[in-house]
Amino acid sequence: MTIERLRQIHQARPIRPFVIHLADGRHFRVNHPGFLAQSPSGRTAILYGSNDAFEVIDLLLVTTVEVPDGQLA
């Protein structure tokens, strides 16, 4: 999984929800592109939840990104 591949999935149109899986076993569902903000360097991202809670993640810890059709990127 590369940072550039995550960026492609995030910016894909039509908009499709996806799930980010991290090396520590956590996973985060991104229902809309507005819930994910990547830093300019691409190294970190902020994932927003529906209640304005957020997580800052190191994108180098992303192992896979699951897209709606069941494929892993």
MDTraj code that builds the backbone (N, CA, C; nanometers):
import mdtraj as md
import numpy as np

residues = "MET THR ILE GLU ARG LEU ARG GLN ILE HIS GLN ALA ARG PRO ILE ARG PRO PHE VAL ILE HIS LEU ALA ASP GLY ARG HIS PHE ARG VAL ASN HIS PRO GLY PHE LEU ALA GLN SER PRO SER GLY ARG THR ALA ILE LEU TYR GLY SER ASN ASP ALA PHE GLU VAL ILE ASP LEU LEU LEU VAL THR THR VAL GLU VAL PRO ASP GLY GLN LEU ALA".split()
xyz = np.array([
    [0.0855, -0.1183, 0.0000],
    [0.0000, 0.0000, 0.0000],
    [0.0887, 0.1227, 0.0000],
    [0.0662, 0.2093, -0.0955],
    [0.1438, 0.3326, -0.1016],
    [0.0563, 0.4521, -0.0682],
    [0.1199, 0.5579, -0.0236],
    [0.0485, 0.6820, 0.0067],
    [-0.0196, 0.7337, -0.1194],
    [0.0469, 0.7210, -0.2342],
    [-0.0113, 0.7676, -0.3597],
    [-0.1362, 0.6869, -0.3953],
    [-0.1350, 0.5567, -0.3698],
    [-0.2537, 0.4740, -0.3993],
    [-0.3708, 0.5157, -0.3113],
    [-0.3442, 0.5440, -0.1833],
    [-0.4509, 0.5925, -0.0959],
    [-0.5063, 0.7237, -0.1485],
    [-0.4206, 0.8106, -0.1945],
    [-0.4654, 0.9395, -0.2494],
    [-0.5559, 0.9168, -0.3712],
    [-0.5221, 0.8209, -0.4570],
    [-0.6049, 0.7908, -0.5739],
    [-0.7432, 0.7406, -0.5324],
    [-0.7479, 0.6514, -0.4337],
    [-0.8760, 0.5989, -0.3859],
    [-0.9586, 0.7110, -0.3237],
    [-0.8933, 0.7968, -0.2455],
    [-0.9604, 0.9083, -0.1780],
    [-1.0209, 1.0063, -0.2779],
    [-0.9514, 1.0290, -0.3889],
    [-0.9960, 1.1278, -0.4872],
    [-1.0782, 1.0676, -0.6012],
    [-1.1049, 0.9370, -0.5978],
    [-1.1778, 0.8704, -0.7060],
    [-1.3190, 0.9274, -0.7196],
    [-1.3657, 0.9337, -0.8418],
    [-1.5026, 0.9744, -0.8708],
    [-1.5631, 0.8689, -0.9606],
    [-1.6815, 0.8215, -0.9363],
    [-1.7718, 0.8691, -0.8323],
    [-1.7193, 0.8356, -0.6930],
    [-1.7689, 0.9099, -0.5961],
    [-1.7290, 0.8928, -0.4574],
    [-1.7707, 0.7541, -0.4092],
    [-1.6756, 0.6821, -0.3468],
    [-1.7041, 0.5493, -0.2925],
    [-1.6454, 0.5401, -0.1528],
    [-1.7215, 0.4899, -0.0559],
    [-1.6668, 0.4716, 0.0780],
    [-1.5570, 0.3655, 0.0745],
    [-1.4659, 0.3716, 0.1706],
    [-1.3591, 0.2722, 0.1793],
    [-1.3166, 0.2571, 0.3244],
    [-1.2422, 0.1516, 0.3523],
    [-1.1951, 0.1232, 0.4881],
    [-1.0434, 0.1191, 0.4866],
    [-0.9810, 0.1949, 0.5771],
    [-0.8359, 0.1967, 0.5927],
    [-0.7994, 0.1011, 0.7052],
    [-0.7089, 0.0058, 0.6777],
    [-0.6611, -0.0899, 0.7775],
    [-0.5176, -0.0541, 0.8155],
    [-0.4907, -0.0496, 0.9466],
    [-0.3573, -0.0156, 0.9967],
    [-0.2843, -0.1395, 1.0468],
    [-0.1533, -0.1290, 1.0577],
    [-0.0687, -0.2397, 1.1013],
    [-0.1020, -0.2869, 1.2426],
    [-0.1556, -0.1995, 1.3271],
    [-0.1876, -0.2384, 1.4648],
    [-0.3250, -0.3045, 1.4779],
    [-0.3928, -0.3281, 1.3643],
    [-0.5217, -0.3958, 1.3662],
    [-0.6427, -0.3037, 1.3646],
    [-0.6222, -0.1759, 1.3874],
    [-0.7351, -0.0831, 1.3816],
    [-0.7784, -0.0628, 1.2367],
    [-0.9036, -0.0244, 1.2210],
    [-0.9527, 0.0090, 1.0879],
    [-1.0510, 0.1249, 1.0998],
    [-1.0587, 0.2029, 0.9927],
    [-1.1416, 0.3222, 0.9901],
    [-1.2179, 0.3274, 0.8592],
    [-1.3484, 0.3436, 0.8691],
    [-1.4331, 0.3577, 0.7492],
    [-1.4404, 0.5056, 0.7121],
    [-1.4179, 0.5331, 0.5853],
    [-1.4268, 0.6693, 0.5318],
    [-1.5477, 0.6705, 0.4390],
    [-1.6584, 0.7301, 0.4863],
    [-1.7829, 0.7307, 0.4094],
    [-1.7889, 0.8403, 0.3040],
    [-1.7074, 0.9418, 0.3204],
    [-1.7076, 1.0546, 0.2273],
    [-1.5677, 1.1152, 0.2281],
    [-1.5183, 1.1632, 0.1148],
    [-1.3835, 1.2207, 0.1095],
    [-1.3607, 1.3338, 0.2092],
    [-1.4667, 1.4044, 0.2483],
    [-1.4532, 1.5143, 0.3433],
    [-1.4142, 1.4693, 0.4833],
    [-1.4233, 1.3403, 0.5114],
    [-1.3866, 1.2881, 0.6430],
    [-1.2397, 1.2497, 0.6532],
    [-1.1625, 1.2698, 0.5457],
    [-1.0201, 1.2378, 0.5447],
    [-0.9429, 1.3573, 0.4919],
    [-0.8441, 1.4014, 0.5663],
    [-0.7578, 1.5111, 0.5225],
    [-0.6129, 1.4652, 0.5326],
    [-0.5414, 1.4679, 0.4190],
    [-0.4020, 1.4290, 0.4189],
    [-0.3136, 1.5523, 0.4316],
    [-0.2020, 1.5356, 0.5009],
    [-0.1064, 1.6453, 0.5122],
    [-0.0422, 1.6696, 0.3758],
    [0.0119, 1.7881, 0.3518],
    [0.0748, 1.8152, 0.2219],
    [0.1868, 1.7181, 0.1877],
    [0.2608, 1.6722, 0.2877],
    [0.3695, 1.5769, 0.2617],
    [0.3153, 1.4376, 0.2321],
    [0.1909, 1.4110, 0.2727],
    [0.1319, 1.2801, 0.2535],
    [0.1654, 1.1809, 0.3622],
    [0.2400, 1.2214, 0.4613],
    [0.2847, 1.1288, 0.5655],
    [0.1774, 1.1000, 0.6706],
    [0.0934, 1.1984, 0.7022],
    [-0.0101, 1.1801, 0.8034],
    [-0.1465, 1.2186, 0.7473],
    [-0.2490, 1.1726, 0.8175],
    [-0.3855, 1.2067, 0.7787],
    [-0.4690, 1.2228, 0.9041],
    [-0.5736, 1.3023, 0.8925],
    [-0.6724, 1.3162, 0.9987],
    [-0.8001, 1.2505, 0.9477],
    [-0.8529, 1.1589, 1.0265],
    [-0.9783, 1.0908, 0.9938],
    [-1.0841, 1.1415, 1.0898],
    [-1.1899, 1.1983, 1.0364],
    [-1.2977, 1.2533, 1.1177],
    [-1.4116, 1.1537, 1.1302],
    [-1.4697, 1.1457, 1.2491],
    [-1.5876, 1.0639, 1.2724],
    [-1.7133, 1.1476, 1.2596],
    [-1.8267, 1.0831, 1.2707],
    [-1.9533, 1.1535, 1.2535],
    [-1.9835, 1.2506, 1.3673],
    [-1.9184, 1.2352, 1.4819],
    [-1.9455, 1.3219, 1.5969],
    [-1.8329, 1.4233, 1.6200],
    [-1.7582, 1.4557, 1.5150],
    [-1.6457, 1.5491, 1.5183],
    [-1.5240, 1.4961, 1.5931],
    [-1.5274, 1.3709, 1.6377],
    [-1.4067, 1.3093, 1.6913],
    [-1.3109, 1.2875, 1.5741],
    [-1.1812, 1.2788, 1.6034],
    [-1.0865, 1.2560, 1.4945],
    [-0.9674, 1.1750, 1.5433],
    [-0.9003, 1.1126, 1.4489],
    [-0.7780, 1.0363, 1.4722],
    [-0.6727, 1.0901, 1.3778],
    [-0.5510, 1.1049, 1.4265],
    [-0.4382, 1.1388, 1.3412],
    [-0.3601, 1.0095, 1.3209],
    [-0.3406, 0.9715, 1.1956],
    [-0.2707, 0.8460, 1.1699],
    [-0.1477, 0.8696, 1.0827],
    [-0.0486, 0.7850, 1.1027],
    [0.0720, 0.7825, 1.0210],
    [0.0400, 0.6944, 0.9007],
    [0.0412, 0.7499, 0.7822],
    [0.0013, 0.6741, 0.6647],
    [0.1002, 0.5649, 0.6271],
    [0.2182, 0.5677, 0.6852],
    [0.3121, 0.4584, 0.6615],
    [0.2694, 0.3313, 0.7351],
    [0.1712, 0.3433, 0.8259],
    [0.1197, 0.2277, 0.8983],
    [-0.0023, 0.1650, 0.8306],
    [-0.0466, 0.2212, 0.7181],
    [-0.1599, 0.1655, 0.6452],
    [-0.1139, 0.0379, 0.5757],
    [-0.1855, -0.0710, 0.6022],
    [-0.1506, -0.1984, 0.5386],
    [-0.2339, -0.2226, 0.4139],
    [-0.3636, -0.1942, 0.4217],
    [-0.4523, -0.2116, 0.3071],
    [-0.5629, -0.1073, 0.3123],
    [-0.6223, -0.0856, 0.1964],
    [-0.7434, -0.0040, 0.1867],
    [-0.8476, -0.0897, 0.1165],
    [-0.9579, -0.1112, 0.1837],
    [-1.0647, -0.1952, 0.1294],
    [-1.1677, -0.1056, 0.0629],
    [-1.1982, -0.1361, -0.0628],
    [-1.2975, -0.0581, -0.1368],
    [-1.4278, -0.1372, -0.1450],
    [-1.5404, -0.0734, -0.1751],
    [-1.6726, -0.1353, -0.1637],
    [-1.6916, -0.2680, -0.2360],
    [-1.6248, -0.2889, -0.3464],
    [-1.6469, -0.4122, -0.4210],
    [-1.5713, -0.5312, -0.3624],
    [-1.5129, -0.5106, -0.2416],
    [-1.4452, -0.6197, -0.1731],
    [-1.2989, -0.6346, -0.2085],
    [-1.2467, -0.5506, -0.2932],
    [-1.1054, -0.5602, -0.3299],
    [-1.0203, -0.4866, -0.2282],
    [-0.8998, -0.5331, -0.2105],
    [-0.8027, -0.4652, -0.1259],
    [-0.7024, -0.3974, -0.2154],
    [-0.6676, -0.2748, -0.1822],
    [-0.5695, -0.2015, -0.2612],
    [-0.4359, -0.2051, -0.1915],
])
top = md.Topology()
chain = top.add_chain()
for i, resn in enumerate(residues, 1):
    res = top.add_residue(resn, chain, resSeq=i)
    for name in ("N", "CA", "C"):
        top.add_atom(name, md.element.get_by_symbol(name[0]), res)
traj = md.Trajectory(xyz[None], top)
